[in-house]
């Protein structure tokens, strides 16, 4: 079975009255039948991925404050972890229910010296997804990375497709808290294909997440609630799907639901790793 979590927003308001028949899922362009549908609140496994590169030095205080706000939004069943990154990553705190331990890891980010100069965002997201897959294996709940960054730097031999494969394989949504000046990059042709500019805006959208600016930090708890409470749609992988392969999917509103909510946006991942 393939599970797809979907969020439907009509402007700033979540749409919460949809039923199974209001959704249409296509797998590699072919419609599939939804066999299970629900809207359940589940525990959250939250990985805070903090950019401690040189360009973020002046923002680290604000980002640490935003991270601490995340802790106040977590419920008793939720678990959090902290990973720091620059040119490399370091797991500062594995998943724990201890808010004090997570807070201490966040506080230590300003003095981080071991991850090197540079901003390898794509590689960091892959590392975070791998950590979630290993640490949360077999555990119930929704999984999310919240990256705090200015979306700067370059990625070396880690294209967006590799990042999305890691996120899909770990069943994890990427969300972002970005600095006020962060923007989606302008894609340029004719450059060295080994290097690519990072785009947390695209990665977030394709994995079913969202982006907030740091000055919207008061909305962070709403972001976490939107991650925790989503529609769950389950369908059977097509017979032609090869185990461990990647497949593209699309989640849309059916015609009747689209008529009721003409401006609604569906947030769901754009692919999945076929279960073994």
Backbone bond lengths (Angstrom), bond angles and torsions (degrees), N, CA, C in turn:
res aa  C-N    CA-C-N  psi(-1)  N-CA   C-N-CA  omega(-1)  CA-C   N-CA-C  phi
1 X - - - 1.457 - - 1.531 109.99 -
2 X 1.315 115.02 142.46 1.461 122.15 176.58 1.517 107.94 -106.27
3 X 1.315 116.38 128.75 1.458 121.06 177.76 1.521 109.28 -106.45
4 X 1.327 115.14 131.61 1.453 121.46 176.45 1.524 107.68 -126.76
5 X 1.330 116.72 122.93 1.457 121.82 175.35 1.519 108.75 -95.09
6 X 1.322 116.23 132.30 1.463 120.88 -176.37 1.518 111.00 -128.84
7 X 1.316 114.20 141.25 1.456 122.23 174.84 1.523 107.35 -118.33
8 X 1.319 117.78 136.63 1.453 121.68 179.93 1.523 107.93 -122.83
9 X 1.332 115.19 121.12 1.465 120.62 -177.81 1.520 109.59 -121.52
10 X 1.319 115.87 135.00 1.461 122.78 174.93 1.523 106.35 -111.85
11 X 1.343 115.81 91.13 1.461 119.80 -170.30 1.516 109.02 69.99
12 X 1.313 118.20 -126.77 1.465 122.65 179.76 1.521 111.97 -90.97
13 X 1.316 117.43 -2.91 1.462 121.63 -176.00 1.520 110.97 -102.63
14 X 1.334 116.61 135.36 1.454 120.53 175.91 1.520 110.35 -78.98
15 X 1.317 116.16 142.12 1.459 122.32 175.92 1.530 107.53 -92.78
16 X 1.319 117.11 117.95 1.463 120.60 -170.76 1.529 113.83 -119.35
17 X 1.328 117.99 5.70 1.465 119.40 -174.29 1.525 113.35 -111.15
18 X 1.321 117.99 21.91 1.458 121.18 -177.69 1.532 111.43 -83.11
19 X 1.325 115.30 154.30 1.465 122.13 177.29 1.528 108.82 -120.97
20 X 1.318 116.32 175.02 1.468 120.94 -175.10 1.524 112.49 -54.37
21 X 1.327 116.41 -40.18 1.462 120.47 -176.16 1.521 113.00 -70.45
22 X 1.331 117.25 -9.51 1.467 120.98 179.62 1.525 112.77 -82.62
23 X 1.344 117.17 -4.93 1.455 120.86 -177.46 1.527 111.28 -115.56
24 X 1.321 115.18 146.06 1.460 122.73 173.17 1.530 107.24 -127.34
25 X 1.328 116.85 126.03 1.466 121.76 177.78 1.522 108.53 -117.38
26 X 1.319 116.00 133.04 1.463 120.81 171.92 1.527 108.87 -117.85
27 X 1.321 115.29 138.25 1.465 123.52 -179.69 1.523 106.71 -115.40
28 X 1.337 116.35 112.41 1.461 121.61 -173.14 1.533 111.15 52.45
29 X 1.329 115.28 39.02 1.448 122.10 175.59 1.509 115.57 87.76
30 X 1.338 118.33 -10.26 1.467 121.61 -178.50 1.521 110.28 -102.36
31 X 1.340 118.52 132.53 1.463 120.17 179.62 1.521 111.67 -65.29
32 X 1.339 115.44 145.49 1.466 121.43 177.93 1.523 108.63 -125.48
33 X 1.323 115.48 157.47 1.466 121.38 -179.09 1.520 110.06 -91.40
34 X 1.323 116.60 127.49 1.458 121.74 176.62 1.526 108.14 -77.21
35 X 1.337 116.52 120.24 1.460 120.66 -176.57 1.521 112.60 -96.58
36 X 1.323 117.03 -24.12 1.472 120.21 176.59 1.508 108.20 -138.69
37 X 1.323 114.86 140.63 1.460 120.97 179.92 1.523 108.68 -139.69
38 X 1.309 116.68 138.11 1.461 120.20 176.63 1.518 110.88 -161.46
39 X 1.292 114.97 167.26 1.468 120.54 173.79 1.520 106.91 -135.74
40 X 1.311 114.41 84.83 1.456 121.29 -172.50 1.522 111.48 -108.97
41 X 1.312 115.38 148.72 1.454 121.02 171.90 1.522 108.03 -92.08
42 X 1.328 116.42 124.92 1.454 120.96 -176.40 1.523 110.96 -123.40
43 X 1.339 117.47 158.58 1.468 119.91 173.27 1.522 110.36 -58.71
44 X 1.314 115.47 156.16 1.466 121.34 -176.73 1.525 110.28 -117.17
45 X 1.322 115.22 132.65 1.464 122.62 170.90 1.526 106.26 -105.53
46 X 1.327 116.24 107.67 1.462 121.76 -171.20 1.521 111.18 -112.36
47 X 1.332 116.20 120.65 1.462 121.90 174.40 1.524 108.98 -103.26
48 X 1.337 116.76 115.29 1.458 121.53 173.43 1.521 107.93 -86.98
49 X 1.331 116.74 117.90 1.463 122.91 -176.86 1.526 107.63 -109.87
50 X 1.340 116.50 104.36 1.461 121.76 -169.98 1.524 111.74 -101.89
51 X 1.316 115.56 124.05 1.465 123.45 176.40 1.527 108.60 -79.07
52 X 1.351 117.15 114.13 1.471 121.15 -179.37 1.528 110.18 -114.49
53 X 1.334 116.74 24.09 1.466 120.91 178.61 1.524 110.30 -69.84
54 X 1.340 115.77 169.51 1.454 120.81 -175.74 1.512 114.27 -57.57
55 X 1.327 117.32 -38.40 1.466 120.18 -178.09 1.516 112.60 -67.93
56 X 1.336 116.26 -14.80 1.465 119.96 -178.50 1.521 112.66 -98.05
57 X 1.341 117.53 -1.43 1.460 120.32 -174.03 1.527 112.41 -52.93
58 X 1.321 116.60 -47.30 1.466 120.03 -176.97 1.529 113.08 -71.99
59 X 1.347 116.01 -13.76 1.461 119.52 -178.12 1.529 112.92 -101.76
60 X 1.342 117.57 -8.25 1.459 119.71 -170.97 1.525 112.87 -61.99
61 X 1.317 117.05 -35.95 1.464 119.40 178.59 1.515 111.33 -61.67
62 X 1.338 116.13 -46.61 1.461 120.04 179.42 1.523 111.05 -65.84
63 X 1.330 116.70 -41.42 1.448 119.97 -178.98 1.538 111.48 -66.99
64 X 1.321 116.63 -34.98 1.466 119.79 176.36 1.522 110.35 -64.14
65 X 1.331 115.95 -38.74 1.463 119.98 178.27 1.530 110.63 -65.02
66 X 1.336 115.82 -40.46 1.463 120.15 177.14 1.528 110.11 -62.86
67 X 1.332 116.48 -42.67 1.465 120.75 179.87 1.516 111.28 -61.46
68 X 1.328 116.05 -41.25 1.462 118.73 179.06 1.526 111.31 -65.45
69 X 1.327 116.79 -32.24 1.463 119.28 175.58 1.520 110.69 -62.63
70 X 1.327 115.57 -33.78 1.468 119.13 178.50 1.519 110.54 -60.14
71 X 1.331 116.25 -39.48 1.458 119.67 -178.15 1.518 111.55 -62.89
72 X 1.329 116.60 -37.75 1.463 119.63 -179.20 1.522 111.67 -69.57
73 X 1.345 116.81 -15.73 1.462 120.99 -179.56 1.519 112.63 -93.18
74 X 1.328 117.55 -5.58 1.455 120.83 -177.21 1.523 111.11 -82.57
75 X 1.339 114.95 145.36 1.453 120.55 177.66 1.514 111.59 -90.51
76 X 1.329 117.26 173.48 1.470 120.81 -176.55 1.522 113.74 -64.69
77 X 1.335 118.40 -24.02 1.462 120.91 -179.99 1.527 112.89 -91.36
78 X 1.344 116.81 -5.53 1.461 120.57 -177.06 1.525 111.11 -82.37
79 X 1.333 115.34 154.39 1.459 121.82 177.02 1.522 108.30 -128.43
80 X 1.329 116.61 145.72 1.461 121.03 -178.84 1.517 110.16 -131.14
81 X 1.338 115.59 154.17 1.461 123.30 176.86 1.522 107.53 -140.00
82 X 1.332 116.54 162.77 1.464 121.81 -179.58 1.519 109.05 -132.22
83 X 1.341 116.32 128.94 1.456 122.31 174.17 1.521 107.67 -126.51
84 X 1.332 117.22 136.22 1.458 123.45 178.88 1.519 108.81 -107.12
85 X 1.337 116.12 147.69 1.456 117.16 178.48 1.520 112.22 -148.82
86 X 1.321 113.30 150.14 1.457 124.39 170.03 1.514 104.72 -140.79
87 X 1.335 116.91 -107.92 1.468 120.09 171.21 1.522 110.72 -75.66
88 X 1.343 116.64 -27.21 1.462 123.40 177.80 1.524 108.62 -129.86
89 X 1.321 116.67 178.41 1.459 120.80 178.53 1.524 110.21 -117.42
90 X 1.317 114.69 156.57 1.466 120.98 171.74 1.517 108.18 -143.21
91 X 1.320 115.98 129.05 1.460 120.92 175.79 1.520 108.25 -78.02
92 X 1.312 116.74 107.54 1.462 121.14 -178.20 1.524 111.99 -82.67
93 X 1.337 116.77 -27.91 1.461 121.03 178.15 1.521 108.76 -157.69
94 X 1.330 115.92 122.07 1.471 119.56 176.76 1.529 109.00 -75.08
95 X 1.316 117.00 174.23 1.454 121.15 -175.15 1.523 111.60 -59.69
96 X 1.310 114.97 132.17 1.452 121.77 -177.32 1.517 110.28 -153.88
97 X 1.315 115.97 156.20 1.468 120.56 172.71 1.526 111.88 -88.01
98 X 1.351 117.10 -6.83 1.467 121.66 -177.99 1.520 110.75 -78.95
99 X 1.305 116.75 108.88 1.459 120.83 178.22 1.535 110.66 -68.05
100 X 1.328 116.75 -30.62 1.468 120.54 179.40 1.527 110.67 -65.18
101 X 1.333 117.35 -42.16 1.465 120.72 179.75 1.524 111.14 -65.77
102 X 1.325 116.47 -40.91 1.464 120.06 178.83 1.525 110.17 -66.54
103 X 1.318 116.84 -42.11 1.457 121.05 178.90 1.523 111.46 -61.82
104 X 1.336 116.90 -38.94 1.465 120.83 178.18 1.518 111.09 -65.26
105 X 1.331 117.23 -38.12 1.469 120.86 178.28 1.524 110.72 -66.11
106 X 1.321 116.72 -38.71 1.468 120.97 176.99 1.526 110.20 -64.33
107 X 1.324 116.23 -44.99 1.466 120.78 -178.62 1.527 111.19 -61.71
108 X 1.332 117.14 -33.12 1.457 120.55 -178.72 1.511 114.10 -76.61
109 X 1.347 117.47 -6.69 1.469 120.24 -176.66 1.523 111.85 -63.40
110 X 1.324 118.76 -32.69 1.468 121.72 -175.82 1.519 111.85 -67.58
111 X 1.317 116.94 -23.86 1.460 119.59 179.86 1.511 113.78 -101.68
112 X 1.330 117.75 12.28 1.466 121.22 -175.73 1.529 111.39 -66.64
113 X 1.353 116.39 128.44 1.464 121.74 -178.06 1.519 113.13 -127.01
114 X 1.328 118.28 -0.33 1.463 119.59 -169.12 1.527 114.64 -100.04
115 X 1.338 118.75 -9.10 1.467 119.19 -172.86 1.524 113.21 -93.67
116 X 1.327 117.73 -1.97 1.455 120.72 173.90 1.511 114.45 80.82
117 X 1.341 115.01 165.27 1.457 121.39 179.41 1.526 109.38 -80.09
118 X 1.308 115.64 146.74 1.456 120.32 -179.23 1.510 110.74 118.75
119 X 1.348 115.63 170.16 1.460 121.16 -178.15 1.522 108.54 -136.58
120 X 1.320 116.70 88.72 1.467 121.98 -178.01 1.522 108.89 -96.28
121 X 1.333 115.59 77.62 1.464 120.48 -174.45 1.521 111.76 -64.17
122 X 1.325 118.08 -49.70 1.462 119.57 -175.78 1.523 111.89 -61.32
123 X 1.327 116.29 -43.90 1.464 119.48 178.69 1.524 110.88 -63.60
124 X 1.331 116.99 -35.38 1.460 120.81 179.98 1.526 111.15 -66.58
125 X 1.319 117.11 -41.57 1.465 120.12 178.69 1.528 110.52 -64.70
126 X 1.332 116.75 -39.30 1.465 120.11 176.78 1.528 110.26 -61.73
127 X 1.327 117.26 -43.45 1.466 120.85 178.85 1.524 111.23 -62.93
128 X 1.335 115.95 -42.05 1.463 120.13 179.80 1.526 110.81 -64.08
129 X 1.339 116.87 -41.98 1.460 120.67 178.74 1.527 110.66 -63.68
130 X 1.335 116.89 -40.56 1.472 120.73 178.71 1.527 110.75 -63.78
131 X 1.336 116.92 -39.48 1.459 120.72 178.67 1.520 111.00 -64.80
132 X 1.334 116.56 -41.36 1.464 120.13 177.65 1.521 110.18 -63.02
133 X 1.309 116.16 -45.22 1.470 119.50 -178.39 1.517 110.98 -59.70
134 X 1.335 117.08 -39.83 1.461 121.01 -178.74 1.525 111.52 -75.19
135 X 1.336 117.33 -44.95 1.465 121.13 -173.51 1.518 113.29 -76.45
136 X 1.323 117.19 -30.01 1.467 121.12 -171.40 1.526 111.09 -105.56
137 X 1.301 117.46 7.90 1.465 122.11 -176.94 1.529 110.93 -52.10
138 X 1.338 116.18 125.09 1.458 120.67 175.49 1.513 115.22 79.69
139 X 1.337 118.02 -0.77 1.456 121.38 -178.11 1.535 110.20 -94.01
140 X 1.334 115.94 143.12 1.455 120.58 176.68 1.520 110.26 -75.97
141 X 1.315 116.03 155.46 1.462 120.29 176.10 1.509 112.65 123.68
142 X 1.305 115.96 166.37 1.460 122.04 178.77 1.520 109.25 -92.01
143 X 1.327 115.05 147.53 1.464 121.39 -173.94 1.520 109.22 -117.83
144 X 1.326 115.66 134.71 1.463 119.04 -177.86 1.517 110.65 -147.62
145 X 1.337 114.42 142.55 1.460 122.37 168.48 1.518 106.88 -106.67
146 X 1.319 116.86 133.10 1.460 121.39 169.40 1.522 106.54 -115.54
147 X 1.338 116.09 111.04 1.457 121.04 -179.89 1.517 108.87 -94.65
148 X 1.325 116.76 134.59 1.458 123.31 177.34 1.518 107.59 -112.71
149 X 1.338 117.40 112.18 1.454 121.33 -168.68 1.521 111.25 -159.86
150 X 1.347 115.21 169.77 1.469 120.70 172.33 1.530 111.26 -101.80
151 X 1.351 116.30 5.27 1.466 122.83 178.47 1.525 111.70 61.65
152 X 1.321 117.32 33.27 1.463 121.05 179.78 1.522 111.71 -99.66
153 X 1.349 115.63 -176.13 1.453 121.62 175.41 1.515 113.42 88.93
154 X 1.337 115.09 -169.32 1.456 123.28 178.21 1.525 109.36 -133.78
155 X 1.326 115.49 150.49 1.457 120.80 175.53 1.523 108.25 -106.90
156 X 1.330 116.70 132.83 1.461 121.66 -178.78 1.518 109.64 -108.21
157 X 1.317 116.59 117.91 1.451 124.07 177.75 1.531 112.93 51.99
158 X 1.310 116.56 34.42 1.471 122.08 174.88 1.528 108.06 -136.13
159 X 1.316 117.50 77.06 1.464 120.81 -178.37 1.526 111.89 -67.14
160 X 1.311 115.27 164.98 1.465 120.33 179.94 1.519 111.83 -57.12
161 X 1.322 116.99 -35.22 1.468 120.25 -178.72 1.529 111.67 -60.83
162 X 1.342 116.85 -36.61 1.471 120.17 178.24 1.521 111.04 -69.19
163 X 1.331 116.52 -36.35 1.471 120.39 178.81 1.524 109.83 -66.89
164 X 1.328 117.15 -45.09 1.460 120.39 -179.61 1.526 111.05 -64.21
165 X 1.330 116.71 -37.76 1.467 119.48 176.99 1.528 110.41 -61.18
166 X 1.339 117.42 -40.05 1.467 121.10 178.81 1.523 110.96 -66.65
167 X 1.331 117.07 -42.54 1.462 121.00 179.03 1.519 111.20 -65.09
168 X 1.329 116.71 -45.69 1.464 120.08 179.45 1.527 110.59 -63.45
169 X 1.332 116.46 -41.14 1.454 120.17 -179.04 1.519 113.16 -65.82
170 X 1.337 116.24 -27.65 1.464 120.99 178.67 1.524 112.05 -95.75
171 X 1.345 116.98 3.12 1.464 122.14 -179.44 1.532 110.50 53.26
172 X 1.340 114.67 48.92 1.463 121.00 -171.04 1.523 111.37 -125.90
173 X 1.325 115.16 138.87 1.461 122.40 176.51 1.527 108.83 -96.02
174 X 1.326 116.55 136.53 1.466 120.90 174.40 1.523 109.35 -101.05
175 X 1.321 115.50 126.57 1.458 122.71 173.71 1.519 108.20 -120.96
176 X 1.324 116.94 158.07 1.458 119.35 -177.64 1.511 113.45 -132.22
177 X 1.322 115.15 142.06 1.460 122.60 164.92 1.521 104.88 -115.23
178 X 1.319 117.24 113.04 1.457 120.79 -172.95 1.525 110.63 -117.13
179 X 1.337 115.33 156.50 1.456 120.99 178.83 1.527 109.87 -65.94
180 X 1.330 115.67 161.62 1.459 121.34 -173.99 1.526 112.47 -59.80
181 X 1.346 116.93 -30.14 1.468 120.23 -176.78 1.527 113.30 -91.58
182 X 1.323 118.65 0.70 1.468 121.43 -177.73 1.525 110.18 -71.61
183 X 1.322 115.65 137.42 1.453 121.93 179.75 1.533 109.13 -139.41
184 X 1.328 117.69 155.76 1.468 118.82 170.91 1.522 109.00 -60.57
185 X 1.331 118.39 142.14 1.466 120.46 -176.89 1.516 111.96 -72.19
186 X 1.324 115.23 156.74 1.459 121.41 171.12 1.524 107.11 -88.13
187 X 1.310 117.26 116.62 1.461 121.06 -178.12 1.529 110.08 -72.25
188 X 1.314 116.53 133.03 1.461 121.53 -178.67 1.517 110.22 -121.75
189 X 1.319 116.87 139.53 1.452 121.47 178.81 1.522 109.77 -96.27
190 X 1.331 116.17 162.36 1.457 121.05 176.30 1.512 114.25 82.20
191 X 1.341 118.58 8.21 1.457 121.04 178.41 1.522 109.71 -93.07
192 X 1.326 116.67 170.64 1.458 122.03 178.42 1.528 109.66 -60.25
193 X 1.332 119.09 120.53 1.472 120.77 -176.14 1.517 113.61 -65.94
194 X 1.336 118.07 -16.25 1.461 120.19 177.18 1.521 112.13 -72.27
195 X 1.323 117.33 -18.67 1.460 121.44 -177.97 1.527 109.71 -114.38
196 X 1.307 116.34 140.13 1.464 120.81 176.66 1.518 108.92 -143.78
197 X 1.326 115.45 149.42 1.457 119.72 177.76 1.528 108.68 -81.21
198 X 1.321 118.01 137.95 1.461 119.69 -178.49 1.523 111.31 -71.27
199 X 1.317 115.36 153.10 1.459 120.35 179.90 1.526 108.93 -145.87
200 X 1.332 116.22 84.38 1.462 118.99 179.75 1.522 110.91 -67.62
201 X 1.329 117.35 -21.15 1.460 120.76 176.89 1.532 109.66 -63.77
202 X 1.328 116.64 -47.68 1.464 121.11 179.37 1.522 110.86 -67.66
203 X 1.331 117.75 -46.42 1.455 120.90 -177.83 1.522 111.31 -61.43
204 X 1.324 115.68 -38.98 1.461 119.58 177.55 1.522 110.55 -63.76
205 X 1.317 115.99 -48.51 1.466 119.95 -178.22 1.527 111.49 -60.98
206 X 1.341 117.49 -44.44 1.453 120.80 -175.65 1.532 112.61 -71.36
207 X 1.324 117.65 -23.46 1.464 120.22 178.52 1.523 112.31 -93.32
208 X 1.351 116.80 -2.98 1.458 120.78 178.01 1.512 114.34 95.36
209 X 1.335 117.58 13.47 1.460 121.23 -178.43 1.516 112.76 -100.60
210 X 1.325 115.65 -163.96 1.456 121.92 -178.29 1.525 109.79 -146.48
211 X 1.332 114.80 168.00 1.468 122.03 -179.34 1.521 108.97 -120.73
212 X 1.329 116.10 135.96 1.453 122.26 170.64 1.522 108.70 -120.98
213 X 1.311 116.54 147.09 1.458 120.71 170.56 1.529 108.79 -80.77
214 X 1.328 116.06 153.73 1.464 120.23 -176.03 1.519 111.74 -59.60
215 X 1.337 116.91 -30.97 1.462 118.52 -179.90 1.529 112.09 -77.81
216 X 1.344 116.74 0.80 1.460 121.24 173.10 1.529 110.46 -102.94
217 X 1.320 115.92 21.90 1.466 120.41 -172.40 1.515 112.81 -58.54
218 X 1.337 116.44 -25.97 1.464 118.16 179.46 1.524 111.38 -64.43
219 X 1.345 116.83 -17.27 1.463 121.23 179.09 1.524 111.88 -90.83
220 X 1.332 117.50 2.67 1.456 120.86 -176.09 1.529 110.97 -59.65
221 X 1.329 117.12 -42.56 1.460 119.06 -178.73 1.520 111.40 -63.40
222 X 1.349 116.52 -31.14 1.457 120.13 176.54 1.531 110.47 -68.62
223 X 1.340 116.02 -38.62 1.465 119.85 175.84 1.524 110.22 -58.43
224 X 1.326 117.36 -46.81 1.451 120.71 -177.91 1.522 111.42 -63.94
225 X 1.328 117.08 -38.66 1.456 119.83 177.15 1.518 110.86 -65.37
226 X 1.318 117.55 -35.95 1.461 120.50 178.81 1.529 110.93 -68.66
227 X 1.335 116.81 -31.69 1.465 120.09 175.57 1.531 109.64 -70.27
228 X 1.319 115.69 -44.04 1.458 121.94 -172.91 1.532 112.25 -69.17
229 X 1.321 116.58 -35.86 1.463 121.29 -175.05 1.516 109.19 -117.16
230 X 1.312 116.67 104.12 1.461 122.25 -179.44 1.521 109.67 -139.13
231 X 1.322 115.35 164.96 1.453 119.32 170.96 1.524 108.69 -72.43
232 X 1.326 116.35 137.17 1.462 121.67 175.77 1.514 108.70 -111.25
233 X 1.320 115.86 123.20 1.457 121.97 179.33 1.525 108.36 -120.84
234 X 1.324 116.49 126.95 1.458 121.19 -178.34 1.522 109.02 -120.29
235 X 1.328 115.53 135.11 1.462 119.62 174.86 1.524 108.88 -143.03
236 X 1.333 114.68 163.52 1.458 119.61 -177.82 1.527 109.98 -85.71
237 X 1.334 116.41 130.55 1.464 120.15 178.67 1.526 109.58 -59.26
238 X 1.336 117.38 137.85 1.471 119.94 179.16 1.525 111.60 -56.44
239 X 1.331 115.67 149.95 1.470 120.72 -177.57 1.518 111.87 -58.99
240 X 1.332 117.01 -28.67 1.467 120.69 -178.10 1.523 112.76 -78.94
241 X 1.327 117.77 -7.37 1.466 120.79 -176.95 1.528 110.51 -72.13
242 X 1.321 116.29 122.29 1.460 121.63 179.89 1.523 110.30 -82.74
243 X 1.346 118.30 128.13 1.462 120.02 179.29 1.525 112.71 -50.83
244 X 1.313 116.20 136.74 1.462 126.61 178.93 1.535 113.42 76.22
245 X 1.332 117.52 -3.50 1.468 118.60 177.69 1.528 109.91 -79.35
246 X 1.336 116.83 164.62 1.449 122.64 178.13 1.522 109.47 -100.87
247 X 1.336 116.19 136.57 1.458 120.76 179.28 1.527 109.78 -130.29
248 X 1.317 115.45 147.35 1.461 121.74 179.57 1.522 110.25 -91.24
249 X 1.315 115.39 138.74 1.461 120.44 177.15 1.520 109.48 -133.72
250 X 1.308 115.20 162.67 1.458 121.44 176.44 1.517 108.39 -141.97
251 X 1.311 116.12 131.90 1.461 122.31 178.70 1.526 107.65 -113.61
252 X 1.318 116.05 123.40 1.450 121.44 -178.86 1.523 110.14 -133.96
253 X 1.319 115.57 165.67 1.452 120.33 173.40 1.524 109.35 -83.46
254 X 1.324 115.27 141.15 1.455 120.11 174.06 1.526 109.06 -66.95
255 X 1.331 115.81 164.94 1.473 120.72 -173.68 1.525 112.58 -56.62
256 X 1.334 117.34 -42.27 1.464 119.99 -177.81 1.526 111.19 -65.41
257 X 1.340 116.69 -41.42 1.460 120.28 178.79 1.520 110.94 -69.12
258 X 1.330 116.85 -37.91 1.467 120.34 178.23 1.524 110.49 -64.37
259 X 1.312 117.12 -33.10 1.459 120.29 177.84 1.522 110.73 -67.09
260 X 1.345 116.56 -37.06 1.467 120.25 178.69 1.519 111.63 -73.61
261 X 1.339 116.10 -34.65 1.462 121.34 -177.35 1.532 109.06 -128.55
262 X 1.332 117.57 73.66 1.476 120.42 -173.30 1.523 114.50 -64.33
263 X 1.326 118.01 -23.82 1.459 120.91 -177.61 1.526 112.89 -105.78
264 X 1.306 117.28 8.19 1.468 120.63 -175.76 1.518 111.41 -68.56
265 X 1.317 115.85 145.34 1.463 123.31 176.96 1.521 109.23 -111.92
266 X 1.328 116.56 129.82 1.465 122.13 176.58 1.519 108.50 -97.93
267 X 1.324 117.09 123.79 1.459 122.06 176.45 1.527 108.29 -108.07
268 X 1.311 115.42 115.46 1.466 121.59 178.63 1.516 107.66 -156.43
269 X 1.311 116.83 156.93 1.459 119.20 -179.07 1.522 110.70 -66.28
270 X 1.320 115.91 152.93 1.465 121.35 -174.66 1.530 112.79 -97.46
271 X 1.338 117.03 5.83 1.444 119.43 179.66 1.517 111.09 -168.60
272 X 1.337 116.71 178.43 1.455 121.10 177.97 1.521 109.96 -157.96
273 X 1.317 114.27 159.87 1.461 120.86 173.01 1.521 107.25 -92.88
274 X 1.336 117.46 126.37 1.460 121.26 -176.65 1.528 109.71 -63.04
275 X 1.343 118.41 127.02 1.470 120.30 178.63 1.519 111.47 -61.93
276 X 1.314 115.93 152.52 1.464 120.11 177.95 1.521 109.87 -76.20
